[in-house]
Structure formats: structure tokens, C-alpha cells
Amino acid sequence: MFDKIQTPAVLVDIDLAKRNIERFQAYADSHDLKARPHIKTHKLPRIAELQLAAGAVGITCQKVSEAAAMVAGSDRITDVLITFNIIGDAKIAGLLELSRKVRLAVVADNATVVDGLSASFAAAGASLDVLVECNTGADRCGVGSPEAAAELAARIAAAPGLHFAGLMTYPPVGGAPRVQALMTEAKALIEAKGIAVPTVTSGGSPDLMSAHLAPVATEYRPGTYVYNDRSLVARGVCDWDDCALTVLATVVSVPAPDRAIIDAGSKTLTSDLLGLKGHGHVLGRPDISIDQLSEEHGRLRTDGDINLSVGQRLRIVPNHACVVTNMVDGVYAYGKDRAPELWPVPARGKIV
Ligand SMILES: Cc1ncc(COP(=O)(O)O)c(C=O)c1O
């Protein structure tokens, strides 16, 4: 099926991606939770369309240019949340343009961001939905207390050109109890000021099937779940059979009985370890470890005879699917009744 494809190449099994999408959507529906998948995993309008067709209320993007590429790629994308502090005139101009095309929301965790958004949207006579990002233990962005969330919410609600739209968090693995506690308290404080909190949005694939443990959340944003990867298999969230994205590589050298070299290195598999040992899982060969990468070479080792020959092709489940997506101009989409077809990845490299 993949004989004609030059390697290294990224393959996406669309049937499996659909199954992953539908499985989470059924779970979300059964818990009255809105699904707003994060598209950084696939960066493909066509896969966003599958997520929306399954029942997602909209998409999540991380960056303005990424959102613009997604919106340009599908007229079915009409509702976008950007989960990032947007700073600077050029980026806010991009937001303004987007806000004329789709229902748009962004997040903020500080007054500088809020004031910058407000100045530009008020001057343009436009309105932007803004959610307060809360830190529930991941210690990345986010206000650190319910009181700080309430204070920032009030600032947004009072800011010309802005509309307070709710609370957002990206919790650490196992963070549901903290999400429930902090968001419930923040919501009550904000409502006590007479400000409505229509949305409380949380996310993350490692915990996607226990999102209901934080019932304060109205919405969930899983990203990696659409493809799955070695990190999620290692966490017991899925199996190898659920991994829709694989890297097709060719053995280019077998320099020693226990060692082989493939044509996929850090420029395809990326160096992202996500806490794991090794750089990917060779399908059908659990004995092999990918123990070293240079840019275009991957080194495979096993304890005994590696039993591979030059020219042989392998499929690898990467540690982290989302970063692999960003490395290639196109992925080969295939399925049971679908011959591999190169799908350009329009939002690849869109990091501003
Ligand atoms: C803000 C935000 N929401 C949702 C996600 C999706 O997380 P995951 O890929 O674990 O599903 C991410 C991932 O980076 C994120 O940064």
C-alpha cells in the first residue's frame, strides 16, 4: 500500500482517526460536555471537519496564524478558541480579521494582554470574547487563585471592546480535582460580582475519559487523542492499534548485527521524549529501541540479532504525534477503502 511513497513520510490512517474522534465524542455527549478539539495535533482543516461532523462545537488553536490557516482551509470552521495570550499590534490585527469571519474567543491571564486586546477591538468598534486562563497545577500560564481569576474577569467585563466569556485551564495529568476546586470557587466569585460565566473549558488527552471528574467544566479540549502516540500508549490511554499517525522509514544501513539505521531522524520523529526512553515504537518489533537520533538518521538497537535488511521499510509510532505533524508539508492519508493520498498540512509551521 505504501510502496510508492518516498521515505521518510508521515502516514495517517483516517479510519482510525475517525474512530478516535467518535469514541471521545460519544463520551462527551454522554456527560453533557461540549467537545472543542485542539487542532495542533493535525493542523488539517479536513480532520477538523471530521471532528465538527462528529459533534464538536468548534476548534481550539494555539496561535493566530494557525487559526487563520485553519479558517482559510474550511468554511465549516466557524467557531475558534485561541488558548494563548495574544500580544502586539500585528497579532491583534490578525485577531480582528479572524473575528470578522468566525465566532472567536481568546484567553488572557494578565492585565497587559487584556488592555492590549481592548484598545484594538474598541478602536475598531468590534467585540472579542475573552476567557481567563487559570493555573490548575501545570504551572504554565494562568492566574494562580480564584480571587485573581475574579479580578481579571471583572477587568475584562469592564473593558471596552471585550466580553468576558468564561474560564479556561490546561491541567496537568490527574488534575481534575484541582480543576473542580479552583474553577468552582472562581466561578462563584465572578458570579457574585454579577458577571455570568457561560463557559468553563478544560483539556488534555491523558485524562480525556475522566473529564467528568471535574463537572464544573462545560467543555473539553483534547488534541492528541485524534492520532494518539507512544506517550499515550505508555500512559495506558490507548493501544498501538489506536495510533493513527505513523512515520514510514527505510532501513538504509545494517552496520552491525544488533544495530540498523533508518532514514528518519530528529527532523521527522523530533527529539521530544515526553519523559520516555527512546524515540518511538517500531510497529511489530517491540524488541527494538530507537536509542539515538541525529537530524536524518535514526539508530535502532536490539539485544540479539536485529534481523533487518537494507531497503526494508518500517512504521514507527512517534513519542509525540503533534510535533511530527509540524515537521512535514504533507501527510499521506489512507484507509480501508482509501489509497494513500498526500494531504497538504496548511497550518504546519504557523507558530506566530
Ligand atoms: C491549551 C491546551 N489545550 C488543550 C491541549 C490538548 O492537549 P492534549 O494534546 O494532551 O490533548 C493542549 C496541548 O498542548 C493545550 O496546550
The ligand as an ORCA input file, in Angstrom:
! r2SCAN-3c Opt
* xyz 0 1
  C      -4.252     24.888     25.961
  C      -4.297     23.476     25.507
  N      -5.478     22.848     25.433
  C      -5.578     21.578     25.019
  C      -4.452     20.861     24.654
  C      -4.612     19.439     24.202
  O      -3.853     18.569     24.971
  P      -3.630     17.056     24.532
  O      -2.811     17.072     23.313
  O      -2.992     16.408     25.692
  O      -4.967     16.503     24.267
  C      -3.199     21.470     24.730
  C      -1.976     20.753     24.383
  O      -0.895     21.239     24.307
  C      -3.121     22.825     25.180
  O      -1.939     23.458     25.273
*
